[in-house]
Amino acid sequence: MTARDIIIKPVITEKSMIGVASGKKYTFRVAKSATKIDIAKAVEEIFNVKVTKVNTVHVRGRKRRQGRNEGYTPSWKKAYVTLTEDSKPIEFFEGMM
């Protein structure tokens, strides 16, 4: 898998933006099969930063209804990436704040 296959997209929510403002903590939607080491290497390669640690969470699909039809949204994997103190911030997130 390439770095672009591992990092699917950034997660932009109020909670994730608080992490960005408070201390270089970024949130990404990642491939389900990606490990923490794979995620760290992918972020370093794509954004040219230094990663301190990676925390991952499996997000379960939620039950949804539309009329009488019901089903589940797909489950996915979320990664919280913390950068080192001397690392530069990720420019994509700077425009959001």
C-alpha positions as CSV (number, residue, x, y, z in Angstrom):
1,M,0.0,0.0,0.0
2,T,1.2,3.5,-0.8
3,A,1.0,6.4,1.6
4,R,-2.0,7.8,-0.3
5,D,-3.9,4.5,0.1
6,I,-3.3,4.5,3.8
7,I,-4.5,8.1,4.6
8,I,-8.0,8.3,3.1
9,K,-9.0,11.8,4.3
10,P,-8.8,14.2,7.2
11,V,-11.5,14.3,9.8
12,I,-12.9,17.8,10.2
13,T,-15.0,18.1,13.4
14,E,-15.2,20.5,16.3
15,K,-13.4,17.9,18.5
16,S,-10.6,17.3,16.0
17,M,-10.1,21.1,15.5
18,I,-9.6,21.5,19.3
19,G,-6.8,19.0,19.1
20,V,-5.2,21.0,16.3
21,A,-5.4,24.2,18.2
22,S,-4.2,22.8,21.5
23,G,-1.2,20.9,20.5
24,K,-0.4,19.5,17.0
25,K,-2.9,16.6,17.2
26,Y,-4.4,15.7,13.9
27,T,-7.2,13.2,13.0
28,F,-7.4,11.1,9.8
29,R,-9.6,8.4,8.3
30,V,-7.3,5.6,7.4
31,A,-7.4,2.2,5.8
32,K,-8.7,-0.6,8.0
33,S,-5.7,-2.8,7.5
34,A,-3.1,0.0,8.2
35,T,-1.0,-0.4,11.4
36,K,0.2,2.5,13.6
37,I,3.7,2.3,12.0
38,D,2.2,2.4,8.5
39,I,0.1,5.4,9.4
40,A,3.1,7.3,11.0
41,K,5.3,6.7,7.9
42,A,2.5,7.7,5.5
43,V,1.9,11.0,7.4
44,E,5.6,11.8,7.5
45,E,5.9,11.1,3.7
46,I,2.8,13.1,2.6
47,F,3.1,16.1,4.9
48,N,6.9,16.2,5.6
49,V,6.5,16.3,9.4
50,K,7.8,14.2,12.3
51,V,5.3,12.0,14.1
52,T,5.6,11.3,17.9
53,K,2.7,8.8,18.4
54,V,-0.3,7.4,16.7
55,N,-3.5,6.3,18.4
56,T,-6.1,4.3,16.4
57,V,-9.9,3.7,16.9
58,H,-12.2,1.4,15.1
59,V,-15.5,3.3,14.5
60,R,-18.5,1.0,14.3
61,G,-21.2,1.5,11.7
62,R,-24.3,3.2,12.9
63,K,-27.9,2.0,12.3
64,R,-29.7,4.3,9.9
65,R,-33.3,4.3,8.5
66,Q,-34.8,5.8,5.5
67,G,-38.5,5.2,5.5
68,R,-39.1,1.6,6.2
69,N,-35.7,0.5,5.0
70,E,-32.9,0.2,7.5
71,G,-29.3,-0.7,7.5
72,Y,-25.8,0.2,8.8
73,T,-23.3,2.7,7.7
74,P,-19.9,1.2,7.0
75,S,-17.4,0.8,9.9
76,W,-14.0,2.5,9.5
77,K,-10.7,3.3,11.2
78,K,-9.7,6.6,12.7
79,A,-6.1,7.7,13.6
80,Y,-5.1,10.4,16.0
81,V,-1.6,11.6,15.0
82,T,0.6,13.7,17.4
83,L,3.5,15.6,15.9
84,T,6.8,16.5,17.7
85,E,7.3,19.9,19.2
86,D,9.9,21.0,16.7
87,S,7.8,19.8,13.7
88,K,6.0,22.3,11.5
89,P,2.2,22.2,11.5
90,I,0.3,20.6,8.7
91,E,-0.7,23.5,6.3
92,F,-4.1,21.9,5.3
93,F,-5.5,22.2,8.9
94,E,-4.1,25.7,9.4
95,G,-6.7,27.1,6.9
96,M,-9.6,25.6,8.9
97,M,-9.0,27.6,12.0
